[in-house]
Amino acid sequence: MLTTIPAIAATPAPVAKTATPDTDAQTATTDVPPVVAGVMVSLSAAGQIQAARNVGKNADIDNSSLPDGVKALLKTMRDIQSKIAQKMQEIKQVMANNLLSDKERAARVGNLQIDINTLSNVLTGASHMLAKSENESGMSLESRGLASKLASRDS
């Protein structure tokens, strides 16, 4: 199943024109203030709602005193856990779909199980990286306990 991303509109920021040795100083645009070139991004209403959900989803991690690298790993782990839960839900939906033949149902469930196994392996790797980061940064037992609690919290 593909994940949809809310629409995002990107508009280039205006760039001021300036006089160069090749142009006449009188013809250069002077009414536009100099602006650094960049991109202005505006989210759709659905995108803004999703962004607000994502901020709140990891607020406990963001508000902790853990190192930034540990926070990033915890957020990644939650994201992976969420994807695993989503794939498990998809398996339930496929199993309940009476319109599928037994062969098609088995194929779809098999593909979803492969996805879950892959995500589980990635989650295991992230867990090992978290442990390594905790050891290398010399985190206190209290901080390690907090990281463990945050990692195991349902997203």
N, C-alpha and C positions, 0 to 999 in steps of 0.2 A: 504494500500500500504506500502510495506517495504522500508525503506531507506537504500541505499547501502553506505558503507563506503569504501573509497579507500584502496587498499592493503597496508599493513604495514609489513615490514620485521624486525624481531627482532633477533639480534645476540648477544649471551652472550659475554661479554668482557673477555679477557684472564686473568687468575689468576696465579700469580707466585707461583711456588712450593718452599717450604722452608724446611730446615733440621729440623727434630724433634729428640728428644733423641733416638728414635727407629731406625733412619736411620743414615747411615754413612755421615758425613759432606761432604766427597768428592763426593758422588753420588747425592747430592742435586743440583737442577738446579739453577745456578747462573747467567746465561746469560740473563734471562728474568727479566726486572725491576719489582719491586713490583707494582701491580695495585690493586686498590680497586675493589672488585667484583661488577658487575652491568650489566646492559643491554644497548646495543647500539641500537638505533632505527633509521632506515632510511625510509623515506617516498618515495613512488612511485612518479612519475612525477604528476599524478593526485592528489595525496595526498598533494603534495607541493603547487599545484595551489589552492586547496580547503583551505589549511591552510592560504595562503596569502589572499584569499578572506575574510576569517573570521577575520583576523587581521584588514583589512581595514574597514570591516563592522562596527566594534565597536571602531574605532580609536577616534571618537569624545568623546565617553564615557571614554576611557583610558586616553585621553589628558585633561580631565576635572579635576578640583581640588576637586571633590567630594570624600567622604570617600570610602574606598575599598569595604565595605559591600554594600553601595548604588550602586556602579559601578557593582558589581556582580548581584544585583537584576535587574538593568536596562538591563544588557545583557541577563538575564534569560527571562525577559519580552519581549524583542525583539525576542528571539528565539521562544517563545510561539506564539507571533503575526505572525511570519513567518510560523509556523506550521498550524495555523488557516487559513492563506491565501492559503497555499498549499492544505488543505482539501477542501476549497471552490472551488479551481480550479479543484480538483478531482470530485466534485459534478457536475460542468459544463461539464466535460468530460463524466461522466456517463450519464448525461441527453442527451448529443449529440450522444451517442452510439446507433445507430439504430439496432445493432445486438442483443441487450438485449431485453428480453421480458419485458412487463410492470411490472410483478411481481418481476423479478430479478432486474430491474432498481430501483424499490421502495425499495427493501431490501438493495441494495448497498447504495442508498442515505440515508436511515434510519441509517445504520451503520456509515456513514460519519458524519451525523448530531449528532450522539451520541459522536463521537470523538471530534467534534467541541464544543459541550456542555461541555465535560470534560476539554478540553483545556481552554475554557472560564472560567470555575470555577478555574482552576489553575492560570490563569492570574489575576482573581479577588483576589485570595489569595496573589499573589505576590504584587499586588497593595496595599493591606492592610499591608503587611510586609514592603513595602517601606515607607508608611506613618508612621508606628510605628518607623521605623529606623530613619526617619527624625526628629520625635519628641524626641526620646531618645538621639540622638546625638546633639540636639540643633542647627540644621542647620539654617543658616540665610535665610531670605525670598528670597534673590538672589539665593542662592544655591538650595532652594526648587523649584524656578522657572526654573532653569537650569535642574534639575532632571525631572521635569514635561515635559519640552520641549524635553529632550532626550528620555523619555519614550514614547512620542507620535509620535516621528519621524518614518516615514516608513522605514523599514529595507530593 
